[in-house]
Amino acid sequence: MQDIPELTTAAESKPEQQQEPATATAEPTQPALEVMPSLEDLLKKAELAAQEHHDAWLRAKAEADNIRKRTQAEIANAHKFAVENFASELLAVKDSLEAALAIDNAAADSMKSGVELTLKQLKSVFDKFNLAEINPAGQKFDPHRHQAISTVESDAEPNTVMQVLQKGYLLHERVIRPALVTVARARGS
């Protein structure tokens, strides 16, 4: 008989290559089912989140309270020691006055010159701390800066300051003591 060659398939003729399975999967792959968390789990998560928010709120409230207390203490100290610099500058004036009084038999001229120097010291302290005099002689009466003690008949324009009985003072343009004045009024009124 004649030899019949054997039939070979392509897969059999190339043994080096991997063979793919001839059968395709019959069932398509299904995506994994998403499991809905239970109501208890959702409640626990919400309670934890609420607790975290509550704790954060308590910390913020405590911090705000601490800031408020710290600020109140700083304001109290600022009020308490606000005049410290001014007071320390006035000490030199006081020392000068005490030195003048310590001299037993000072001549009137030397006493006067000592008082003038002390007044000059005091004026420099006032200038340093923006404390200004209100001396409104001859000016129009200003009820915001002056306090009228009396009125006098005068030929001057009505409501003009005629006499300053006591000077007033401004601290940074704010009246801390109004000037005590007499004011002119028209004759016969």
Number of C-alpha atoms within 10 A of each C-alpha: 3 4 5 6 6 6 7 8 8 8 12 11 9 10 9 8 9 8 10 8 7 6 6 8 8 6 6 7 7 6 6 6 6 6 6 8 8 8 9 9 11 12 11 11 12 12 12 12 12 12 12 12 12 12 12 12 12 12 12 12 12 12 12 12 12 12 12 12 12 12 12 12 12 12 13 12 11 12 10 10 12 12 11 11 10 14 12 11 18 15 12 15 20 14 12 17 16 11 11 17 12 10 10 7 8 12 9 9 9 11 15 13 11 16 16 12 15 19 15 13 18 18 16 14 19 18 12 11 14 13 19 18 18 19 21 21 18 16 12 16 21 15 10 10 19 25 19 19 12 12 18 16 14 15 10 15 14 18 19 21 26 24 19 21 14 15 16 21 20 16 14 11 10 12 18 14 17 21 26 22 25 22 28 23 20 14 11 6 5
